[in-house]
Amino acid sequence: MRIVLGCDHAGLELKRVLAAELSRLGHDILDLGVHDETPSDYPDIAEAVGLAVVGGRGERGLVLCGSGVGASVAANKLPGIRAGLCHDTYSAHQGVEHDDVNVLVLGARVIGTELAAEILRTFLAATFTGETRHLRRLAKIRDLERRFATRLTTQTGETT
């Protein structure tokens, strides 16, 4: 599986550990940065990873920042991205199985490397069930994206 990977400066060390784990597991990695500890902004990385996932450059994404909260908020602004902030394995597999989560977000200052690797493995091993109730809910999410993108465009006069 091709995984799109990105972090801000706070997630750099964890990214290095998880990139090695992904390689060990045989996954192809598209690393969109950052590559040093120069202060960086998590919305930029979340956007880059999200656009790569919706653009088909990777099957799933992984975004890391200090808490994971900001990166999760930013990634979920992109239509087609369903980012899940997970700090346990249950949320990681449940998010994929029921919500078709396509980007995993982790807080590098919240969890340790072993747990992060276990969550990542769980996320990658999970598959969307495609059950009717989950398809119905995902359709509602896509409808929300469309309706509010249209409303905001109409209200601001900006094009999307």
Summary of the structure (lengths in Angstrom):
residues: 160
radius of gyration: 15.5
end to end distance: 30.4
largest distance: 48.9
contacts: 539
relative contact order: 0.15
helix: 53%
strand: 15%
